[in-house]
Protein backbone atom coordinates (compact mmCIF):
# COMPACT_ATOMS: atom_id res chain seq x y z
CA UNK A 1 0.00 0.00 0.00
CA UNK A 2 2.84 2.44 0.88
CA UNK A 3 4.47 1.73 -2.49
CA UNK A 4 1.25 2.60 -4.33
CA UNK A 5 0.86 5.86 -2.38
CA UNK A 6 4.49 6.73 -3.09
CA UNK A 7 3.97 6.13 -6.81
CA UNK A 8 0.89 8.36 -6.75
CA UNK A 9 2.92 11.16 -5.15
CA UNK A 10 5.64 10.94 -7.83
CA UNK A 11 3.27 10.77 -10.81
CA UNK A 12 3.39 13.76 -13.14
CA UNK A 13 0.46 12.96 -15.41
CA UNK A 14 -3.23 13.09 -14.59
CA UNK A 15 -3.77 9.88 -16.53
CA UNK A 16 -1.33 7.96 -14.36
CA UNK A 17 -2.85 9.41 -11.20
CA UNK A 18 -6.32 8.34 -12.31
CA UNK A 19 -5.05 4.84 -13.03
CA UNK A 20 -3.51 4.45 -9.59
CA UNK A 21 -6.54 5.96 -7.84
CA UNK A 22 -8.70 3.43 -9.66
CA UNK A 23 -6.43 0.63 -8.46
CA UNK A 24 -6.67 1.93 -4.91
CA UNK A 25 -10.47 2.01 -4.98
CA UNK A 26 -10.60 -1.61 -6.18
CA UNK A 27 -8.16 -2.60 -3.45
CA UNK A 28 -10.22 -0.91 -0.72
CA UNK A 29 -13.48 -2.31 -2.14
CA UNK A 30 -12.36 -5.92 -2.27
CA UNK A 31 -10.52 -5.86 1.06
CA UNK A 32 -13.64 -4.54 2.79
CA UNK A 33 -15.64 -7.58 1.71
CA UNK A 34 -12.82 -9.90 2.70
CA UNK A 35 -13.04 -8.57 6.25
CA UNK A 36 -16.84 -8.68 6.43
CA UNK A 37 -17.42 -12.21 5.13
CA UNK A 38 -15.11 -14.82 6.73
CA UNK A 39 -14.74 -18.06 4.78
CA UNK A 40 -16.14 -21.27 6.29
CA UNK A 41 -13.73 -22.95 8.73
CA UNK A 42 -13.12 -26.58 9.60
CA UNK A 43 -15.65 -26.23 12.42
CA UNK A 44 -19.03 -27.75 11.64
CA UNK A 45 -22.66 -27.35 12.55
CA UNK A 46 -24.40 -30.56 11.50
CA UNK A 47 -28.19 -30.69 11.58
CA UNK A 48 -30.30 -33.76 10.74
CA UNK A 49 -34.07 -33.13 10.50
CA UNK A 50 -36.35 -36.15 10.90
CA UNK A 51 -39.97 -35.59 9.86
CA UNK A 52 -42.99 -37.71 10.56
CA UNK A 53 -44.71 -37.69 7.13
CA UNK A 54 -47.84 -39.59 8.13
CA UNK A 55 -51.21 -38.12 7.19
CA UNK A 56 -51.60 -35.81 10.17
CA UNK A 57 -48.33 -33.95 9.63
CA UNK A 58 -49.06 -31.70 6.64
CA UNK A 59 -49.08 -28.55 8.76
CA UNK A 60 -45.80 -29.49 10.44
CA UNK A 61 -44.14 -29.86 7.04
CA UNK A 62 -45.53 -26.48 6.02
CA UNK A 63 -44.06 -24.93 9.17
CA UNK A 64 -40.66 -26.39 8.32
CA UNK A 65 -40.83 -25.09 4.75
CA UNK A 66 -41.68 -21.65 6.06
CA UNK A 67 -38.95 -21.57 8.71
CA UNK A 68 -35.98 -23.33 7.11
CA UNK A 69 -34.35 -20.06 6.01
CA UNK A 70 -34.79 -18.57 9.45
CA UNK A 71 -32.91 -21.60 10.80
CA UNK A 72 -30.15 -21.16 8.22
CA UNK A 73 -29.81 -17.50 9.16
CA UNK A 74 -29.69 -18.36 12.86
CA UNK A 75 -26.77 -20.75 12.29
CA UNK A 76 -25.04 -18.29 9.95
CA UNK A 77 -24.59 -15.88 12.85
CA UNK A 78 -22.50 -18.39 14.81
CA UNK A 79 -18.73 -18.05 15.00
CA UNK A 80 -16.10 -20.28 16.57
CA UNK A 81 -12.95 -18.35 17.48
CA UNK A 82 -14.04 -15.71 14.98
CA UNK A 83 -14.60 -18.15 12.12
CA UNK A 84 -17.81 -19.07 10.32
CA UNK A 85 -18.56 -22.80 10.73
CA UNK A 86 -19.51 -24.99 7.79
CA UNK A 87 -23.22 -25.86 7.81
CA UNK A 88 -24.35 -29.35 6.83
CA UNK A 89 -28.01 -30.37 6.66
CA UNK A 90 -29.58 -33.80 6.28
CA UNK A 91 -33.23 -34.76 5.89
CA UNK A 92 -35.12 -37.97 6.72
CA UNK A 93 -38.78 -38.91 6.61
CA UNK A 94 -40.47 -41.64 8.59
CA UNK A 95 -43.98 -42.98 9.33
CA UNK A 96 -45.14 -42.94 5.71
CA UNK A 97 -47.04 -45.90 4.21
CA UNK A 98 -45.47 -45.12 0.86
CA UNK A 99 -42.13 -46.29 2.26
CA UNK A 100 -41.03 -49.91 2.61
CA UNK A 101 -42.15 -51.76 5.75
CA UNK A 102 -38.86 -53.70 5.70
CA UNK A 103 -37.06 -50.37 6.10
CA UNK A 104 -39.23 -49.36 9.07
CA UNK A 105 -41.21 -46.94 6.90
CA UNK A 106 -38.33 -44.49 6.70
CA UNK A 107 -35.82 -43.16 4.18
CA UNK A 108 -32.97 -40.73 3.85
CA UNK A 109 -34.13 -37.82 1.71
CA UNK A 110 -30.84 -35.90 1.80
CA UNK A 111 -27.37 -36.86 3.01
CA UNK A 112 -25.31 -34.24 4.83
CA UNK A 113 -25.02 -31.40 2.34
CA UNK A 114 -23.99 -27.75 2.17
CA UNK A 115 -26.25 -27.25 -0.88
CA UNK A 116 -29.08 -25.10 0.48
CA UNK A 117 -31.08 -25.16 -2.75
CA UNK A 118 -31.03 -28.95 -2.68
CA UNK A 119 -32.25 -28.91 0.92
CA UNK A 120 -35.10 -26.59 -0.01
CA UNK A 121 -36.12 -28.65 -3.05
CA UNK A 122 -36.14 -31.90 -1.09
CA UNK A 123 -38.18 -30.36 1.71
CA UNK A 124 -40.79 -28.92 -0.63
CA UNK A 125 -41.10 -32.30 -2.34
CA UNK A 126 -42.16 -34.10 0.87
CA UNK A 127 -45.69 -35.53 0.89
CA UNK A 128 -47.64 -37.24 3.66
CA UNK A 129 -49.29 -40.64 3.86
CA UNK A 130 -50.50 -42.75 6.81
CA UNK A 131 -48.04 -45.10 8.48
CA UNK A 132 -46.28 -46.39 11.58
CA UNK A 133 -43.94 -43.92 13.28
CA UNK A 134 -40.76 -45.61 14.53
CA UNK A 135 -38.73 -42.85 16.18
CA UNK A 136 -35.97 -45.11 17.48
CA UNK A 137 -35.44 -46.62 14.04
CA UNK A 138 -35.13 -43.32 12.16
CA UNK A 139 -32.78 -41.81 14.76
CA UNK A 140 -30.60 -44.91 14.63
CA UNK A 141 -30.58 -44.71 10.82
CA UNK A 142 -29.41 -41.11 10.93
CA UNK A 143 -26.70 -41.91 13.46
CA UNK A 144 -25.42 -44.85 11.40
CA UNK A 145 -25.69 -43.39 7.89
CA UNK A 146 -24.42 -39.86 8.30
CA UNK A 147 -20.78 -38.85 8.43
CA UNK A 148 -20.86 -37.21 11.85
CA UNK A 149 -17.84 -35.16 12.84
CA UNK A 150 -15.41 -36.65 15.35
CA UNK A 151 -14.69 -33.22 16.85
CA UNK A 152 -16.30 -33.04 20.29
CA UNK A 153 -16.78 -29.27 20.02
CA UNK A 154 -18.58 -29.34 16.67
CA UNK A 155 -22.31 -28.77 17.03
CA UNK A 156 -24.19 -31.96 16.09
CA UNK A 157 -27.97 -31.91 16.33
CA UNK A 158 -30.86 -34.23 15.45
CA UNK A 159 -34.36 -32.77 15.34
CA UNK A 160 -37.19 -35.28 15.27
CA UNK A 161 -40.78 -34.09 14.99
CA UNK A 162 -44.02 -36.06 15.23
CA UNK A 163 -47.20 -36.69 17.20
CA UNK A 164 -47.37 -40.41 18.08
CA UNK A 165 -45.71 -42.54 20.77
CA UNK A 166 -41.95 -42.11 20.77
CA UNK A 167 -41.32 -45.71 21.82
CA UNK A 168 -42.90 -47.50 18.83
CA UNK A 169 -40.99 -50.11 16.82
CA UNK A 170 -38.39 -52.77 17.55
CA UNK A 171 -35.46 -50.38 18.08
CA UNK A 172 -35.51 -49.01 21.63
CA UNK A 173 -34.97 -45.29 21.81
CA UNK A 174 -32.98 -45.57 25.06
CA UNK A 175 -30.31 -47.62 23.28
CA UNK A 176 -30.33 -45.06 20.48
CA UNK A 177 -29.73 -42.33 23.06
CA UNK A 178 -26.61 -44.12 24.25
CA UNK A 179 -25.33 -44.26 20.67
CA UNK A 180 -26.02 -40.55 20.24
CA UNK A 181 -24.13 -39.65 23.41
CA UNK A 182 -21.12 -41.64 22.22
CA UNK A 183 -21.02 -39.44 19.09
CA UNK A 184 -21.75 -36.21 21.04
CA UNK A 185 -24.97 -35.83 19.05
CA UNK A 186 -27.92 -34.13 20.73
CA UNK A 187 -31.39 -35.55 20.02
CA UNK A 188 -33.99 -32.79 20.19
CA UNK A 189 -37.64 -33.80 20.07
CA UNK A 190 -40.54 -31.66 18.86
CA UNK A 191 -43.93 -33.06 19.82
CA UNK A 192 -46.93 -31.80 17.90
CA UNK A 193 -49.46 -31.53 20.71
CA UNK A 194 -49.68 -30.49 24.34
CA UNK A 195 -46.62 -30.45 26.60
CA UNK A 196 -48.01 -33.00 29.04
CA UNK A 197 -49.10 -35.38 26.29
CA UNK A 198 -45.61 -35.28 24.81
CA UNK A 199 -44.15 -36.17 28.19
CA UNK A 200 -46.61 -39.05 28.55
CA UNK A 201 -45.73 -40.36 25.07
CA UNK A 202 -41.98 -40.35 25.91
CA UNK A 203 -40.98 -37.38 23.72
CA UNK A 204 -39.47 -35.60 26.70
CA UNK A 205 -37.43 -38.65 27.68
CA UNK A 206 -36.43 -39.24 24.05
CA UNK A 207 -34.60 -35.92 24.09
CA UNK A 208 -33.52 -35.75 27.72
CA UNK A 209 -31.74 -39.12 27.63
CA UNK A 210 -29.20 -37.70 25.15
CA UNK A 211 -28.92 -34.30 26.81
CA UNK A 212 -31.10 -32.72 24.13
CA UNK A 213 -34.13 -30.46 24.38
CA UNK A 214 -37.84 -31.26 24.32
CA UNK A 215 -40.35 -28.90 22.72
CA UNK A 216 -44.02 -29.03 22.02
CA UNK A 217 -45.77 -27.03 19.31
CA UNK A 218 -49.25 -26.70 17.87
CA UNK A 219 -48.76 -27.96 14.32
CA UNK A 220 -52.25 -26.71 13.40
CA UNK A 221 -51.57 -23.18 14.57
CA UNK A 222 -51.50 -20.54 11.87
CA UNK A 223 -47.99 -19.33 11.18
CA UNK A 224 -47.16 -15.77 12.18
CA UNK A 225 -45.40 -13.86 9.39
CA UNK A 226 -44.16 -10.34 10.04
CA UNK A 227 -44.23 -8.13 6.97
CA UNK A 228 -41.66 -5.33 6.92
CA UNK A 229 -41.07 -2.19 4.81
CA UNK A 230 -37.80 -3.75 3.62
CA UNK A 231 -39.07 -6.98 2.06
CA UNK A 232 -39.83 -5.70 -1.46
CA UNK A 233 -36.50 -3.93 -1.77
CA UNK A 234 -34.65 -7.03 -0.60
CA UNK A 235 -36.51 -9.06 -3.24
CA UNK A 236 -35.49 -6.53 -5.88
CA UNK A 237 -31.83 -6.97 -4.95
CA UNK A 238 -32.29 -10.73 -4.83
CA UNK A 239 -33.31 -10.68 -8.50
CA UNK A 240 -30.18 -8.67 -9.24
CA UNK A 241 -28.12 -11.14 -7.21
CA UNK A 242 -29.47 -14.05 -9.27
CA UNK A 243 -28.30 -12.31 -12.44
CA UNK A 244 -24.68 -12.74 -11.28
CA UNK A 245 -24.89 -16.56 -11.24
CA UNK A 246 -23.53 -18.33 -14.33
CA UNK A 247 -24.10 -22.07 -14.53
CA UNK A 248 -21.34 -24.10 -16.17
CA UNK A 249 -20.71 -27.76 -16.87
CA UNK A 250 -23.17 -30.64 -16.96
CA UNK A 251 -25.39 -29.44 -14.10
CA UNK A 252 -25.05 -25.69 -14.53
CA UNK A 253 -28.37 -25.05 -16.28
CA UNK A 254 -30.35 -27.38 -14.00
CA UNK A 255 -28.94 -25.83 -10.83
CA UNK A 256 -29.50 -22.30 -12.09
CA UNK A 257 -33.15 -23.20 -12.74
CA UNK A 258 -33.34 -24.76 -9.26
CA UNK A 259 -32.11 -21.51 -7.73
CA UNK A 260 -35.04 -19.66 -9.29
CA UNK A 261 -37.59 -22.39 -8.53
CA UNK A 262 -36.65 -22.43 -4.83
CA UNK A 263 -37.06 -18.65 -4.75
CA UNK A 264 -40.59 -19.29 -6.06
CA UNK A 265 -41.26 -22.02 -3.50
CA UNK A 266 -40.30 -19.68 -0.68
CA UNK A 267 -42.41 -16.88 -2.17
CA UNK A 268 -45.47 -19.09 -2.30
CA UNK A 269 -45.23 -19.59 1.45
CA UNK A 270 -45.06 -15.87 2.20
CA UNK A 271 -43.11 -12.76 1.25
CA UNK A 272 -41.28 -12.96 4.58
CA UNK A 273 -40.11 -16.51 3.78
CA UNK A 274 -38.77 -15.36 0.42
CA UNK A 275 -37.01 -12.50 2.19
CA UNK A 276 -35.38 -14.86 4.70
CA UNK A 277 -34.12 -16.97 1.80
CA UNK A 278 -32.74 -13.89 0.04
CA UNK A 279 -30.87 -12.93 3.20
CA UNK A 280 -29.37 -16.43 3.39
CA UNK A 281 -28.28 -16.15 -0.23
CA UNK A 282 -26.57 -12.82 0.43
CA UNK A 283 -24.14 -14.32 2.93
CA UNK A 284 -20.77 -15.30 1.55
CA UNK A 285 -19.58 -18.57 3.02
CA UNK A 286 -23.18 -19.64 3.66
CA UNK A 287 -24.72 -19.82 0.19
CA UNK A 288 -21.91 -21.30 -1.90
CA UNK A 289 -22.37 -22.96 -5.30
CA UNK A 290 -18.89 -23.66 -6.64
CA UNK A 291 -20.04 -27.00 -8.10
CA UNK A 292 -22.12 -25.22 -10.76
CA UNK A 293 -21.66 -21.44 -10.55
CA UNK A 294 -18.68 -20.01 -12.40
CA UNK A 295 -18.10 -17.06 -10.05
CA UNK A 296 -18.00 -19.21 -6.90
CA UNK A 297 -15.92 -21.86 -8.66
CA UNK A 298 -13.25 -19.38 -9.74
CA UNK A 299 -13.19 -17.79 -6.28
CA UNK A 300 -12.63 -21.28 -4.84
CA UNK A 301 -9.60 -21.78 -7.10
CA UNK A 302 -10.92 -23.14 -10.39
CA UNK A 303 -9.08 -21.80 -13.47
CA UNK A 304 -11.69 -20.42 -15.84
CA UNK A 305 -9.26 -20.68 -18.75
CA UNK A 306 -9.01 -24.45 -18.32
CA UNK A 307 -12.76 -25.08 -18.60
CA UNK A 308 -13.83 -26.55 -21.93
CA UNK A 309 -15.50 -23.99 -24.18
CA UNK A 310 -18.68 -26.04 -24.51
CA UNK A 311 -19.07 -26.13 -20.72
CA UNK A 312 -18.97 -22.35 -20.36
CA UNK A 313 -22.11 -20.19 -20.15
CA UNK A 314 -22.85 -18.20 -23.31
CA UNK A 315 -21.57 -14.93 -21.85
CA UNK A 316 -18.08 -16.41 -21.49
CA UNK A 317 -17.76 -18.20 -24.82
CA UNK A 318 -15.54 -17.01 -27.69
CA UNK A 319 -13.51 -14.73 -25.43
CA UNK A 320 -9.78 -14.49 -24.81
CA UNK A 321 -8.31 -15.62 -21.50
CA UNK A 322 -7.89 -12.00 -20.46
CA UNK A 323 -11.49 -11.17 -21.34
CA UNK A 324 -12.81 -14.14 -19.37
CA UNK A 325 -10.77 -13.18 -16.33
CA UNK A 326 -11.89 -9.55 -16.52
CA UNK A 327 -15.55 -10.55 -16.94
CA UNK A 328 -15.51 -12.93 -13.99
CA UNK A 329 -14.00 -10.22 -11.78
CA UNK A 330 -16.67 -7.78 -12.94
CA UNK A 331 -19.45 -10.25 -12.06
CA UNK A 332 -17.85 -11.02 -8.70
CA UNK A 333 -17.82 -7.32 -7.74
CA UNK A 334 -21.44 -6.95 -8.91
CA UNK A 335 -22.45 -9.85 -6.70
CA UNK A 336 -20.66 -8.41 -3.70
CA UNK A 337 -22.46 -5.09 -4.14
CA UNK A 338 -25.86 -6.81 -4.17
CA UNK A 339 -24.92 -9.03 -1.22
CA UNK A 340 -23.81 -6.00 0.76
CA UNK A 341 -27.01 -4.10 -0.01
CA UNK A 342 -29.21 -7.02 1.07
CA UNK A 343 -27.12 -7.35 4.24
CA UNK A 344 -27.63 -3.69 5.11
CA UNK A 345 -31.39 -3.97 4.56
CA UNK A 346 -31.47 -7.19 6.59
CA UNK A 347 -30.14 -5.33 9.63
CA UNK A 348 -32.89 -2.73 9.33
CA UNK A 349 -35.45 -5.49 8.82
CA UNK A 350 -34.29 -7.39 11.90
CA UNK A 351 -34.57 -4.27 14.05
CA UNK A 352 -38.11 -3.74 12.75
CA UNK A 353 -39.06 -7.37 13.52
CA UNK A 354 -37.66 -7.14 17.06
CA UNK A 355 -39.92 -4.17 17.76
CA UNK A 356 -42.94 -5.90 16.17
CA UNK A 357 -42.38 -9.01 18.28
CA UNK A 358 -42.34 -6.87 21.41
CA UNK A 359 -45.70 -5.41 20.41
CA UNK A 360 -47.13 -8.84 19.64
CA UNK A 361 -45.91 -10.20 22.97
CA UNK A 362 -47.71 -7.36 24.74
CA UNK A 363 -50.86 -8.33 22.83
CA UNK A 364 -50.49 -11.99 23.81
CA UNK A 365 -49.41 -13.27 20.36
CA UNK A 366 -46.94 -16.17 20.64
CA UNK A 367 -44.64 -17.30 17.85
CA UNK A 368 -44.14 -20.91 18.86
CA UNK A 369 -43.51 -23.20 15.91
CA UNK A 370 -40.98 -25.59 14.40
CA UNK A 371 -38.56 -22.83 13.47
CA UNK A 372 -38.56 -21.07 16.83
CA UNK A 373 -38.02 -24.40 18.63
CA UNK A 374 -35.01 -25.28 16.48
CA UNK A 375 -33.51 -21.81 16.78
CA UNK A 376 -33.83 -21.79 20.57
CA UNK A 377 -32.02 -25.09 20.96
CA UNK A 378 -29.30 -24.19 18.44
CA UNK A 379 -28.52 -20.99 20.32
CA UNK A 380 -28.42 -22.85 23.65
CA UNK A 381 -26.21 -25.75 22.50
CA UNK A 382 -23.95 -23.56 20.38
CA UNK A 383 -23.07 -21.44 23.40
CA UNK A 384 -22.31 -24.56 25.45
CA UNK A 385 -19.94 -25.77 22.72
CA UNK A 386 -17.99 -22.53 22.55
CA UNK A 387 -19.74 -20.89 19.60
CA UNK A 388 -20.51 -17.19 19.82
CA UNK A 389 -23.47 -15.52 18.17
CA UNK A 390 -22.33 -12.41 16.34
CA UNK A 391 -24.35 -9.23 16.21
CA UNK A 392 -26.41 -8.97 13.04
CA UNK A 393 -24.17 -7.01 10.71
CA UNK A 394 -24.32 -6.75 6.91
CA UNK A 395 -22.27 -9.24 4.95
QUIKAUR-V973778 format. One line per field, one symbol per residue. phi: phi as a letter, one per 30 degrees, with the letter a starting at -180 (. if undefined). psi: psi as a letter, one per 20 degrees, with the letter a starting at -180 (. if undefined). burial: b if it has 16 or more other ideal C-beta (glycine too) atoms within 10 Angstrom, else e. Layout:
BEGIN
phi = ???
psi = ???
burial = ???
END
This chain:
BEGIN
phi = .ddddddddddccdddddddddddddddddddddddcddecddbccbccccdcdedceddddddddcddddeddddddbbhicdddcbcbbbbbicddcdddcihbaddbdebcddddedddddddbcaelcccdedddddddddddddcddcdcbbcccbabcedcdjdcdddddddddddchcccccbccldedddddciddddcddcidccbbbcdddddcccdbdcdddddddddddedccbdbidceddddddedddededdddleddddedddeddcdicccbddbcdddddddjddddcdeeddddedcdhbdeddddddddddddddddddddddddddddddddeddddddddcidccbbeddddddddddddddcjdcddddbdd
psi = ghhghggghiqiqhghghghhghghgggghhghhhhnqqqaiqqopoppopokrhjjghgghgghhihhhgghghiiqqoliqpqpppqqpqqrkpiirphhkklrqphprpqiohhgggghgiipqqqqaponggghggghhhhqmqqiphiqooppoppajaphkqrhophhhhgggghhjkppppqopnaqghhhghjjhghhghijjaqpqqrohippqopoqriighhghghgghghijpoprahjggghghhgghhgggghhgqhhghggghgghiopignplihipgghghhjipohijpqgiiqqhhjqkqrghhgghghhghghgghghgggggghhgggghghghhhgghhhjjppnnagghgghghggghgghjjqpoqqoqp.
burial = eeeeeeeeeeeeeeeeeeebeeeeeeeeeeeebeebbeebeebbbbbbbbbbbbebbebbbebbbbbbbbbbbbbbbbbbeeebbbbbbbbbbbbbeebeeeebbbbbbbebebbbbbbbebbbebebeebbbbbbbbbbbbbeebebbeeeebbbbbbbbbbbebbbbebebeebbeebeeebbbbbbbbbbeeeebeebbbbbbbbbbbbbbbbbebeeebbebebebbebbbebbeebbebbbbbbeebeebbebbeebbebbeebbbbbbbbbbbbbbbbbbbbbeebbbbbbbbeeeebeebeeeebbeebeebeeeebeebbeebbeebbbbbbbbbbbbeebeebeeeeeeeeeeeeeeeebbbbbbbebbeebbeebebeeeebebb
END
